[in-house]
Amino acid sequence: MIGLGHEPGSPDWWLMRLIHRLMARQARFDILEAYVSGNHPLPEGDARYIKTLKEMQRRSRTNYVGLITKTPVERMTIRGFRFGENEADEDARKIWSANNMDYQAPVSHMTAATFGVSYIMVAPPEPGGTLWSTGQPIVTVEDPRTTITESDPINPMRTRAGLRMYVDDILGKVVCWLYLPSGFYQYVGPAVDDISSLDIPSLTQKLLAAPQAGGLQLMDTKPNKLGVVPIVQADWIPTLNETGFAEAEDVLDIQDRINSQILERTIISKMQAYKQRYVSGIKVAQNKDGSKKAPFDPGADMLWVSDNPDAKFGQFEQVDFTQLLEAIRDDVGDMAAITKTPAHYLMNRMSNVSGDTLTQAEAGLVSKTKQRMIAMGWAWERVMRLCFAYLQNQKAFELDVEVIWDDPELHSRAEIADAFGKEVAGGLPIAIAAERMGLAPDQIAFTKAEAERKELEAKEAEQAAIEAASAAPNNTGQ
């Protein structure tokens, strides 16, 4: 039975522990995903409008959280890895290319920005003889809703256990893989039909039930050749908690407030589009059931006439939007300040702005993005070490590993070219200047080779000129 009473540290004990932790955080992840995807809770308003204006509530949601989350991710591009004082490592580039990481890495970054954490798993190379066999370790980005790890409380840099849980469509059952330094353990559990309608507490109880009651059952065991858990946890904003902090997690209440204010504006606009008129001093007719009958049918070509001399017609004054719009702008400004997102990204207002002003406006975003690059870079460095460990390469033990990122600050081509020329002229090695220019490792190698070739050609031409001058006859008139 997989439940209470197992020996601490045993596979069944770890399985129970990690499933409980994985299930406990699903509610938070659901909320974060809903906000980033724009599926915010419907803003509340006057109870009299809730039933009749559902569509208006839906249209009142403006997804600032999604924009805030994507903005730093779009500026995070990995160009390669450096080991020691060397240039971009060619072996690391092959591993990166073989795993299509130019596609997978942005997915990992966006996942971490959304949920506060993402996971990257490294598996040994597949056997040869198939189209998918590249001879390189396999790197995959894992969903934090189905993957979890636990760190050593004494050394948080060391992972004690990891779990992946998913539904196998072929088996029609839940499959769990438990990863421990001692080995990998596969558990197969209840059928999909038995869990599809369960809530999180019921699902947890079902998974941890005895095998004969439909719970998980150990089916396979494999040795762990590395002796470490091959799953890396990547925290977006590292904290002392189990997972990192999501990019926009601290402005969800402001997003709700903005949605509510936009709903109020929408309702008022709707009311003003059909102006509220009134009439007094007349007798209102009744329907057969005793209900009041509307005395007039409004329309652009309709004329309201009453033979009662005491009848008075009028319409309500127009509502002033100014204060409501200012309140929305203030809230958007608060979101921009708290998340260090340039205000012109959120407010869509920018005209006649100089380059220096724009650079200053985006300084906070650039600084924040560099912090995110440090956090995610640490995870990618561990991933690359695991890859080299599977290849039995000594680079797995290299302490000085660095991710080569693109510059998150935006520059014009003229600025980049000017800086490159000045740095090279000032004596900066061309490889470093090319890297700062944003070139890919293969482009840097080509640039360096071309510079060396041209330098060699210039020296050869100079030497040939000297030799030609020395061999020329003496034309001094003798």
C-alpha positions in Angstrom: 0.0 0.0 0.0 1.3 3.5 -0.9 0.3 5.6 2.0 1.2 6.3 5.6 3.6 4.0 7.4 6.3 3.8 4.8 9.9 4.0 5.8 11.2 7.6 5.3 13.4 7.8 2.2 11.9 4.7 0.5 10.5 5.1 -3.0 6.9 4.7 -1.8 7.5 7.3 0.9 8.9 9.8 -1.6 6.0 9.1 -4.1 3.4 9.8 -1.4 5.3 13.0 -0.3 5.8 14.4 -3.8 2.2 13.7 -4.9 0.8 15.5 -1.9 3.0 18.6 -2.7 2.3 18.5 -6.4 -1.5 18.4 -5.8 -1.4 21.1 -3.1 -0.1 23.7 -5.5 -2.5 23.1 -8.4 -4.9 25.8 -7.2 -2.2 28.5 -7.3 -1.1 27.4 -10.7 -4.6 27.5 -12.0 -5.1 31.1 -10.9 -1.7 32.2 -12.3 -2.4 30.6 -15.7 -5.9 32.1 -15.9 -4.6 35.6 -15.4 -1.7 35.3 -17.8 -4.0 33.8 -20.5 -6.5 36.6 -20.0 -9.2 34.4 -18.5 -9.5 36.7 -15.4 -12.4 36.3 -12.9 -15.4 38.3 -14.3 -15.5 41.7 -12.7 -18.3 42.2 -10.2 -20.8 45.0 -10.6 -24.3 46.0 -9.7 -26.3 42.8 -9.0 -29.1 44.1 -11.2 -26.7 44.0 -14.2 -25.0 40.6 -13.5 -27.6 38.4 -15.1 -28.3 40.6 -18.2 -24.8 41.9 -18.9 -22.6 38.7 -18.8 -21.1 39.5 -22.2 -20.3 43.0 -21.0 -18.4 41.6 -18.0 -16.4 39.3 -20.3 -15.4 42.2 -22.6 -14.3 44.3 -19.6 -11.2 42.2 -19.0 -8.0 43.8 -20.3 -5.0 41.5 -20.0 -2.2 43.7 -18.6 -0.9 40.7 -16.7 -0.2 38.7 -19.9 1.7 41.7 -21.4 3.8 42.2 -18.2 4.7 38.5 -18.1 5.7 38.3 -21.8 7.8 41.5 -21.9 11.0 40.2 -20.2 10.7 36.8 -21.8 10.8 38.3 -25.3 14.2 39.8 -24.5 15.8 36.6 -23.2 17.7 34.7 -26.0 20.5 32.2 -25.3 23.4 32.3 -27.8 25.6 29.6 -26.3 27.7 28.4 -23.3 31.2 29.2 -22.2 33.3 26.9 -20.1 36.2 28.5 -18.3 37.9 31.3 -20.2 37.3 29.7 -23.6 35.0 31.1 -26.3 31.5 29.6 -27.0 31.7 25.9 -26.5 31.1 23.9 -29.7 30.0 20.7 -27.9 27.4 22.6 -26.0 26.1 24.1 -29.2 25.7 20.7 -30.7 23.7 19.5 -27.6 21.6 22.7 -27.8 20.9 22.3 -31.5 20.1 18.6 -31.3 17.4 19.3 -28.8 15.8 22.2 -30.7 16.5 24.4 -27.6 15.9 27.6 -29.6 12.3 26.5 -29.5 12.2 24.8 -26.1 14.1 27.5 -24.1 11.5 30.3 -24.6 8.8 27.8 -23.6 10.7 27.2 -20.4 11.1 30.9 -19.8 7.5 31.7 -20.4 6.4 28.8 -18.2 8.6 30.0 -15.3 7.4 33.6 -15.8 3.8 32.4 -15.6 4.0 29.9 -12.7 7.1 31.1 -11.0 8.9 27.8 -11.8 9.6 25.5 -14.7 11.5 22.2 -14.9 14.1 20.9 -17.4 14.8 17.2 -17.6 17.9 15.5 -19.0 17.9 11.9 -20.3 20.7 9.8 -21.8 21.1 9.6 -25.6 18.8 7.3 -27.4 20.2 4.1 -29.0 21.4 4.6 -32.6 19.6 3.5 -35.7 16.6 5.8 -35.7 15.8 9.2 -37.1 15.6 10.7 -33.6 19.0 9.3 -32.5 21.4 12.3 -32.4 23.9 10.8 -30.1 23.3 13.7 -27.7 21.5 13.7 -24.3 17.8 14.5 -24.5 16.7 17.7 -22.9 13.0 18.4 -22.4 11.0 21.2 -20.7 8.5 19.9 -18.2 5.2 21.4 -17.0 5.3 22.4 -13.3 1.7 21.2 -13.0 2.9 17.6 -13.6 6.5 17.8 -12.4 8.0 18.5 -9.0 11.4 18.2 -7.2 12.5 18.5 -3.6 15.8 20.0 -2.5 18.1 19.0 0.4 17.3 21.4 3.3 21.0 21.4 4.3 22.2 22.1 0.7 19.4 23.6 -1.4 21.6 23.3 -4.5 21.2 19.5 -4.3 18.0 17.8 -5.5 16.9 14.8 -3.3 14.0 13.5 -5.4 11.8 14.3 -8.5 8.5 13.2 -9.8 6.7 13.4 -13.2 3.1 12.4 -13.4 1.1 12.2 -16.6 -1.7 10.4 -18.4 -0.6 7.8 -20.9 -3.2 7.9 -23.7 -2.2 4.4 -24.9 -2.5 2.8 -21.5 -5.4 4.9 -20.5 -3.9 5.2 -17.1 -1.9 7.6 -14.9 1.8 7.1 -15.0 4.3 8.4 -12.4 8.1 8.3 -12.7 9.9 8.8 -9.4 13.6 10.0 -9.8 16.0 9.3 -6.9 19.8 9.2 -6.8 19.5 5.5 -6.3 17.3 4.8 -9.3 14.2 5.5 -11.4 10.8 4.0 -10.4 7.7 3.7 -12.7 4.3 3.6 -11.1 1.1 2.9 -13.0 -2.2 4.0 -11.4 -5.9 4.4 -11.9 -7.6 4.4 -15.3 -8.4 7.8 -16.7 -12.2 7.2 -16.5 -11.8 6.7 -12.8 -10.2 10.1 -12.2 -11.6 12.4 -14.9 -14.4 13.8 -12.6 -12.4 14.0 -9.4 -11.4 17.2 -7.6 -7.9 17.7 -6.3 -8.4 16.2 -2.8 -10.3 13.2 -4.2 -7.7 12.7 -6.9 -4.9 12.7 -4.4 -6.7 10.2 -2.2 -7.3 8.0 -5.3 -3.7 8.0 -6.4 -2.4 7.1 -3.0 -4.9 4.3 -2.4 -3.7 0.7 -2.2 -3.0 -0.9 -5.7 -6.0 -3.3 -5.2 -8.2 -0.2 -4.7 -7.1 1.3 -8.0 -4.1 3.3 -6.7 -0.6 3.5 -8.0 1.4 0.3 -8.4 5.2 -0.1 -8.9 5.8 -1.6 -12.4 9.4 -1.0 -13.3 12.8 0.0 -11.8 15.9 1.3 -13.6 19.3 2.2 -12.3 20.4 5.8 -12.1 23.9 5.9 -13.7 24.6 9.5 -12.7 23.7 9.1 -9.1 21.8 12.5 -9.2 18.2 13.5 -9.9 18.2 14.5 -13.6 15.5 17.2 -13.2 16.5 20.8 -12.8 14.2 23.3 -11.1 14.3 26.8 -12.7 12.9 29.5 -10.5 11.8 32.8 -12.2 12.2 35.0 -9.1 14.1 32.8 -6.6 12.7 32.8 -3.0 13.2 30.7 0.1 9.9 28.9 -0.6 9.4 25.7 -2.6 9.0 27.6 -5.9 9.9 31.0 -7.3 7.6 34.0 -7.6 5.7 34.6 -10.9 6.4 37.7 -12.9 3.0 39.4 -12.3 1.9 37.6 -9.2 2.0 40.8 -7.0 -0.3 42.9 -9.3 -3.3 40.5 -9.7 -5.4 42.6 -7.3 -4.7 45.7 -9.4 -5.7 43.8 -12.5 -9.1 43.0 -10.8 -9.5 46.6 -9.9 -8.9 47.8 -13.5 -11.4 45.2 -14.8 -14.0 46.4 -12.4 -13.5 50.0 -13.4 -13.7 49.2 -17.1 -16.9 47.3 -16.4 -18.4 50.4 -14.8 -17.3 52.5 -17.8 -18.8 50.0 -20.2 -22.1 50.0 -18.4 -22.2 53.8 -18.3 -21.4 53.9 -22.0 -24.2 51.5 -22.7 -26.6 53.6 -20.8 -25.5 56.8 -22.4 -25.8 55.2 -25.9 -29.5 54.8 -25.1 -30.2 57.9 -23.2 -32.5 57.6 -20.2 -35.6 59.7 -20.7 -38.5 60.5 -18.4 -42.0 61.8 -18.6 -44.2 63.0 -15.7 -47.8 64.1 -15.4 -49.4 61.4 -17.5 -51.4 58.3 -16.6 -49.5 55.0 -17.5 -51.6 52.4 -19.2 -51.7 48.8 -17.9 -51.5 45.5 -19.7 -54.2 42.8 -19.2 -52.1 41.2 -16.4 -52.0 44.4 -14.5 -48.3 45.3 -15.3 -47.4 48.8 -16.4 -47.3 49.4 -20.2 -44.6 51.5 -21.7 -46.4 54.6 -23.0 -43.8 55.4 -25.6 -41.7 53.5 -28.1 -38.3 55.3 -28.4 -36.8 55.6 -31.9 -35.0 58.1 -34.1 -38.1 58.8 -36.1 -40.6 58.7 -33.3 -42.5 61.7 -31.9 -43.7 61.7 -28.3 -47.0 63.5 -28.0 -49.4 63.8 -25.0 -52.7 65.6 -24.8 -52.2 66.2 -21.1 -51.2 69.8 -20.6 -49.4 68.9 -17.4 -47.1 66.3 -19.1 -43.4 67.1 -18.9 -40.6 65.4 -21.0 -36.9 65.3 -20.3 -33.7 63.3 -20.2 -31.0 62.6 -17.6 -27.7 64.5 -17.8 -24.7 62.8 -19.4 -22.3 61.1 -17.0 -18.7 62.4 -16.8 -16.1 59.7 -17.5 -13.1 61.8 -16.6 -12.6 60.6 -13.0 -13.2 57.0 -13.9 -10.7 57.1 -16.8 -8.1 58.8 -14.6 -8.5 56.1 -11.9 -7.9 53.4 -14.6 -4.8 55.2 -15.8 -3.5 55.5 -12.2 -3.9 51.8 -11.7 -2.1 51.0 -14.9 0.7 53.3 -13.8 0.9 51.5 -10.5 1.2 48.2 -12.4 4.0 49.6 -14.5 5.9 50.9 -11.5 5.6 47.7 -9.4 6.6 45.4 -12.3 9.2 47.7 -13.8 7.3 47.6 -17.1 7.7 50.7 -19.3 4.6 52.8 -18.9 4.4 53.3 -22.7 4.0 49.5 -23.1 0.8 49.5 -21.1 -0.7 52.9 -21.9 0.2 53.0 -25.6 1.2 56.7 -25.4 4.5 57.8 -26.8 5.3 60.6 -29.2 8.3 62.7 -30.0 10.5 60.7 -27.6 14.3 60.9 -27.9 16.5 57.9 -27.9 18.0 58.8 -24.5 14.5 59.3 -23.0 13.4 55.9 -24.3 16.6 54.3 -22.9 15.8 55.7 -19.5 12.2 54.6 -19.7 13.3 51.0 -20.3 16.1 51.0 -17.8 14.0 49.2 -15.2 12.9 46.6 -17.7 16.5 45.9 -18.8 17.7 45.6 -15.2 14.8 43.3 -14.3 15.4 41.1 -17.3 19.1 40.7 -16.4 18.0 39.5 -13.0 15.8 36.9 -14.6 18.6 35.9 -16.9 20.8 35.2 -13.9 18.2 33.0 -12.3 17.3 31.0 -15.4 21.0 30.9 -16.5 21.9 29.1 -13.3 19.4 26.4 -14.2 20.6 26.1 -17.8 24.2 25.7 -16.5 23.1 22.7 -14.4 21.3 21.3 -17.4 24.4 21.5 -19.6 26.6 19.9 -16.8 24.1 17.0 -16.7 24.3 16.6 -20.5 28.1 16.3 -20.3 27.8 13.9 -17.4 25.8 11.5 -19.6 28.5 11.9 -22.3 31.3 11.2 -19.7 32.8 14.5 -20.5 35.0 16.4 -18.0 33.1 19.5 -18.7 30.5 18.1 -16.3 32.8 19.0 -13.5 33.8 22.5 -14.8 33.0 25.1 -12.1 33.2 28.1 -14.4 30.2 27.8 -16.7 28.5 30.8 -18.2 25.4 31.2 -20.4 25.9 33.6 -23.3 22.8 35.8 -23.6 21.8 38.4 -26.1 21.9 41.9 -24.7 18.3 42.6 -23.4 18.7 46.3 -24.2 17.5 47.3 -27.6 20.0 49.2 -29.9 19.8 50.5 -33.4 22.1 49.0 -36.0 24.0 52.2 -36.3 24.7 52.2 -32.5 25.8 48.6 -32.6 28.1 49.1 -35.6 29.6 52.2 -34.1 30.3 50.6 -30.7 31.8 47.5 -32.5 34.2 49.7 -34.5 35.3 51.7 -31.5 35.8 48.7 -29.2 38.0 46.9 -31.8 40.0 50.0 -32.5 40.5 50.4 -28.7 42.1 47.0 -28.5 39.2 44.8 -27.4 39.5 41.3 -28.8 37.3 40.9 -31.9 35.6 37.8 -30.5 34.4 39.7 -27.4 33.3 42.7 -29.4 31.4 40.4 -31.8 29.7 38.7 -28.8 28.7 42.1 -27.4 27.4 42.9 -30.8 24.9 40.0 -30.5 26.3 37.6 -33.0 25.8 33.9 -32.7 28.8 31.7 -31.8 29.2 30.4 -35.4 29.0 34.0 -36.7 31.6 35.1 -34.1 34.0 32.3 -35.2 33.5 33.3 -38.9 34.2 37.0 -38.0 37.3 36.1 -36.1 38.6 33.9 -38.9 37.9 36.6 -41.5 39.7 39.2 -39.4 42.7 36.9 -39.0 42.7 36.1 -42.7 42.7 39.8 -43.7 45.4 40.6 -41.1 47.5 37.8 -42.6 46.9 39.1 -46.1 47.9 42.6 -45.1 51.2 41.3 -43.5 52.0 39.3 -46.6 51.3 42.3 -48.9 53.5 44.5 -46.7 56.3 41.9 -46.7 56.1 41.6 -50.5 56.3 45.3 -50.9 59.4 45.4 -48.7 61.0 42.6 -50.6 60.2 44.3 -53.9 61.7 47.6 -52.8 64.9 45.8 -51.7 65.3 44.0 -55.0 64.7 47.1 -57.1 67.8 48.7 -58.9 69.4 51.7 -57.3 68.1 54.7 -59.3 70.3 57.4 -57.7 71.7 58.4 -61.1 74.9 56.4 -61.0 
